[in-house]
Amino acid sequence: MSYMKGDLLTKTRKLVKGLAKTEPLWLKPMLKAPPVVFPRSDGKVKPICLPEDVYVNKFYQKNPESKYEDPIKLTSFSPIPARVFAGRVLELKEHGVREEEAISIADMEYRGERKSKKQAHKRLRKIAHDLGKRPSPNPYPSAMKEIQAEERPHVRDRFFNPQILEIAMRLKEERAADMRERFGGR
């Protein structure tokens, strides 16, 4: 039945009409009330565009270092700065502010907030240093440093984990055997 085109109903109808199959009990009721046929897609998936995407892209053009921040932090409830910026621009535009002014105001607010957080963190580090305690983590760490911090245990693990060392030794042996096989013992 795989060579015939159509759904189960049309295939069964063709088989019954061609006397290749006896008419099943469910065929007549199914012909009276056929199942819903969903429209087929043309194979092109349309990208999802949100109204703030234009402003997110403008934010990334102004602040390219922010591109490396994780766009979806599953452990956080706060949105990324680019989405906050875009939301603020849309909010200002709703209140009647022109687009250029809205972008500049949102950018000023973003830079001011970032600067104040950095200064507050600097003060906290100084206080922690004076008290001899460990300082709190940086509110705006480098995205590359965050990624490296996540990867660091795995990088160290490759030198000390016996399972990984065993896999590496097996791969070396297989590679050496392959080379011997190719070049014959030279």
Secondary structure as the mmCIF struct_conf table of DSSP 4:
data_model
#
loop_
_struct_conf.conf_type_id
_struct_conf.id
_struct_conf.beg_label_comp_id
_struct_conf.beg_label_asym_id
_struct_conf.beg_label_seq_id
_struct_conf.end_label_comp_id
_struct_conf.end_label_asym_id
_struct_conf.end_label_seq_id
TURN_TY1_P TURN_TY1_P1 SER A 2 TYR A 3
BEND BEND1 MET A 4 MET A 4
BEND BEND2 GLY A 6 GLY A 6
HELX_RH_AL_P HELX_RH_AL_P1 LEU A 8 LYS A 17
TURN_TY1_P TURN_TY1_P2 GLY A 18 LEU A 19
BEND BEND3 ALA A 20 LYS A 21
HELX_LH_PP_P HELX_LH_PP_P1 THR A 22 PRO A 24
TURN_TY1_P TURN_TY1_P3 LEU A 25 TRP A 26
HELX_RH_AL_P HELX_RH_AL_P2 LEU A 27 LYS A 32
BEND BEND4 ALA A 33 ALA A 33
HELX_LH_PP_P HELX_LH_PP_P2 PRO A 34 SER A 41
BEND BEND5 GLY A 43 GLY A 43
HELX_LH_PP_P HELX_LH_PP_P3 LYS A 44 ILE A 48
TURN_TY1_P TURN_TY1_P4 PRO A 51 GLU A 52
HELX_RH_AL_P HELX_RH_AL_P3 ASP A 53 LYS A 62
HELX_RH_3T_P HELX_RH_3T_P1 PRO A 64 TYR A 68
BEND BEND6 GLU A 69 GLU A 69
BEND BEND7 PRO A 71 PRO A 71
TURN_TY1_P TURN_TY1_P5 LEU A 74 THR A 75
BEND BEND8 SER A 78 SER A 78
HELX_LH_PP_P HELX_LH_PP_P4 PRO A 79 ILE A 80
HELX_RH_AL_P HELX_RH_AL_P4 PRO A 81 GLU A 94
TURN_TY1_P TURN_TY1_P6 HIS A 95 GLY A 96
HELX_RH_AL_P HELX_RH_AL_P5 GLU A 99 LEU A 131
TURN_TY1_P TURN_TY1_P7 GLY A 132 GLY A 132
HELX_LH_PP_P HELX_LH_PP_P5 ARG A 134 ASN A 138
BEND BEND9 PRO A 139 TYR A 140
HELX_RH_AL_P HELX_RH_AL_P6 ALA A 143 PHE A 160
HELX_RH_AL_P HELX_RH_AL_P7 PRO A 162 PHE A 183
TURN_TY1_P TURN_TY1_P8 GLY A 184 GLY A 185
#
